[in-house]
Amino acid sequence: MNRFIFYLSFLFFSCEENEGLVAVKNISPKIEVLDKDHSIELNKNWSKDESFKIDSYCKRQGWIMTKTASGIFYSIVKKGNGVVFPSVEDEVTIDYEVRLLDVDQTLCYSSEEYGSAVFKVEKSLVESGLHEAITYLNVGDSAVVVLPHFLAHGIAGNIDKIPPLSPVLYYLSVVDVKN
């Protein structure tokens, strides 16, 4: 076997230069500077693409969703008997499931596992999209909410269960609102 490789190498290197070989030019790639305007344009296109994907996903599920100006999709699936819409600094208690927007709707977090979430609207460290989404609901309402990545866990995702640049799906119920 070693002799075969030796003879093959000998034949390869003894061929005339460029005969049967493809010349490779040293081409240096063009490096573009990402300026502010180009970056803004890329983000706009990325957001449009993500919005289209979320909208398509919701339609495949048969959900009729409302889309907010910020890009949140939501649908109230069960109306509660409450008349209080949460507002800034109100303490809200919710039961929830956080899932990925994949074929299996992979479960990431739930109140069943971690307990109900209690937070102050606009004053707590929860996803910024959740602060907005909760203001569209009354006590007792249950809803399906989809947050685009930039209103959920952002570019980084989270280390444990949510990949980078992932929109997330919330099934949530408003348990209580305290002023």
C-alpha positions as CSV (number, residue, x, y, z in Angstrom):
1,M,0.0,0.0,0.0
2,N,2.8,2.4,0.9
3,R,4.5,1.7,-2.5
4,F,1.2,2.5,-4.3
5,I,1.0,5.9,-2.5
6,F,4.7,6.6,-3.3
7,Y,4.2,5.9,-7.0
8,L,1.0,7.9,-7.1
9,S,2.8,10.8,-5.5
10,F,5.7,10.4,-7.9
11,L,3.4,10.5,-10.9
12,F,1.5,13.5,-9.5
13,F,4.6,15.6,-8.8
14,S,6.4,14.6,-12.0
15,C,3.7,15.9,-14.3
16,E,4.4,19.1,-16.1
17,E,3.5,22.3,-14.3
18,N,-0.2,23.3,-14.8
19,E,-1.0,20.2,-16.8
20,G,-4.4,19.1,-15.6
21,L,-4.3,21.3,-12.6
22,V,-6.6,24.3,-12.0
23,A,-4.8,27.6,-11.2
24,V,-6.0,29.3,-8.1
25,K,-5.7,33.0,-7.9
26,N,-5.1,34.7,-4.6
27,I,-8.3,36.7,-4.4
28,S,-8.8,38.9,-1.3
29,P,-12.4,39.3,-0.3
30,K,-13.9,42.8,-0.4
31,I,-14.5,43.9,3.1
32,E,-17.4,46.2,3.6
33,V,-17.8,48.5,6.5
34,L,-21.2,48.2,8.2
35,D,-22.2,51.8,8.7
36,K,-25.2,53.0,10.7
37,D,-27.6,53.3,7.8
38,H,-26.7,49.8,6.4
39,S,-27.2,48.3,9.9
40,I,-30.6,50.0,10.3
41,E,-31.7,48.6,6.9
42,L,-30.5,45.1,7.8
43,N,-32.5,45.2,11.1
44,K,-35.6,46.5,9.3
45,N,-35.4,43.6,6.8
46,W,-34.7,41.1,9.6
47,S,-37.7,42.3,11.5
48,K,-39.9,42.1,8.4
49,D,-38.7,38.5,7.8
50,E,-39.3,37.5,11.4
51,S,-42.8,39.1,11.4
52,F,-43.7,37.2,8.2
53,K,-42.5,33.9,9.7
54,I,-44.4,34.5,12.9
55,D,-47.6,35.4,11.0
56,S,-47.2,32.3,8.8
57,Y,-46.7,30.1,11.9
58,C,-49.8,31.6,13.5
59,K,-51.9,31.0,10.4
60,R,-50.8,27.4,10.2
61,Q,-51.9,26.9,13.8
62,G,-55.3,28.4,12.9
63,W,-54.9,31.4,15.3
64,I,-56.5,34.7,14.5
65,M,-54.0,37.1,16.0
66,T,-53.8,40.9,16.6
67,K,-50.4,42.4,15.7
68,T,-49.3,45.5,17.7
69,A,-47.2,48.3,16.4
70,S,-44.1,46.9,18.2
71,G,-44.5,43.5,16.5
72,I,-46.2,41.4,19.2
73,F,-48.8,39.0,18.1
74,Y,-51.6,38.0,20.5
75,S,-55.0,36.5,20.7
76,I,-57.3,36.3,23.7
77,V,-58.5,32.7,23.8
78,K,-60.7,33.0,27.0
79,K,-62.2,36.2,28.3
80,G,-62.1,36.6,32.1
81,N,-64.5,38.5,34.2
82,G,-62.0,41.2,35.2
83,V,-62.3,44.8,34.2
84,V,-58.8,45.9,35.2
85,F,-56.2,46.3,32.5
86,P,-52.7,46.3,34.1
87,S,-50.8,49.5,33.8
88,V,-47.4,50.8,34.7
89,E,-46.3,49.8,38.2
90,D,-49.2,47.4,38.8
91,E,-48.2,44.1,40.2
92,V,-49.3,41.3,37.9
93,T,-49.5,37.6,38.6
94,I,-49.6,35.2,35.6
95,D,-49.6,31.5,34.9
96,Y,-47.7,30.8,31.8
97,E,-45.9,28.4,29.5
98,V,-43.0,29.7,27.4
99,R,-42.4,27.7,24.2
100,L,-40.3,27.9,21.1
101,L,-41.9,28.6,17.8
102,D,-40.9,25.2,16.4
103,V,-42.8,22.2,15.0
104,D,-43.1,20.7,18.5
105,Q,-43.7,23.9,20.4
106,T,-40.8,22.9,22.7
107,L,-41.6,23.8,26.3
108,C,-39.0,26.0,27.9
109,Y,-40.5,27.3,31.1
110,S,-43.9,27.0,32.8
111,S,-45.6,28.2,36.0
112,E,-46.3,24.5,36.7
113,E,-42.5,24.0,37.1
114,Y,-41.4,27.4,38.4
115,G,-44.6,28.8,40.0
116,S,-46.7,31.8,38.9
117,A,-44.8,34.8,37.7
118,V,-45.3,38.0,39.7
119,F,-43.8,41.2,38.3
120,K,-44.5,45.0,38.2
121,V,-45.4,46.3,34.8
122,E,-42.5,48.3,33.3
123,K,-40.5,47.9,36.5
124,S,-39.3,44.3,36.5
125,L,-36.8,42.2,34.7
126,V,-39.0,40.2,32.4
127,E,-39.1,40.2,28.7
128,S,-39.9,43.7,27.5
129,G,-42.6,42.3,25.1
130,L,-44.4,40.7,28.1
131,H,-44.7,44.1,29.8
132,E,-46.6,45.4,26.7
133,A,-48.6,42.2,26.1
134,I,-50.0,42.1,29.6
135,T,-51.5,45.5,29.2
136,Y,-53.9,44.2,26.6
137,L,-55.4,41.7,29.0
138,N,-57.9,41.7,31.9
139,V,-57.8,39.6,35.1
140,G,-59.0,36.1,34.2
141,D,-58.0,36.4,30.5
142,S,-56.0,33.7,28.8
143,A,-54.1,34.4,25.7
144,V,-51.6,33.2,23.1
145,V,-48.8,35.7,22.7
146,V,-45.9,35.6,20.3
147,L,-42.9,37.8,21.1
148,P,-40.4,38.5,18.3
149,H,-36.8,37.9,19.4
150,F,-36.0,41.6,20.0
151,L,-38.9,41.8,22.6
152,A,-38.1,38.4,24.1
153,H,-34.6,37.1,24.8
154,G,-32.8,39.1,22.0
155,I,-29.7,38.2,20.1
156,A,-28.2,36.0,22.8
157,G,-31.3,34.0,23.7
158,N,-30.7,32.5,27.1
159,I,-28.1,30.0,28.1
160,D,-30.5,27.3,29.3
161,K,-33.4,26.8,26.8
162,I,-34.0,29.6,24.3
163,P,-31.6,29.8,21.3
164,P,-30.3,33.1,20.0
165,L,-32.6,35.2,17.9
166,S,-35.7,33.1,18.8
167,P,-39.2,34.4,18.9
168,V,-41.1,32.9,21.8
169,L,-44.6,31.7,22.3
170,Y,-46.5,32.4,25.5
171,Y,-49.6,30.7,26.7
172,L,-50.6,32.9,29.6
173,S,-53.4,33.6,32.0
174,V,-53.8,36.7,34.1
175,V,-54.4,35.6,37.7
176,D,-54.3,38.9,39.5
177,V,-53.6,42.6,39.2
178,K,-52.8,44.8,42.2
179,N,-52.5,48.6,41.9
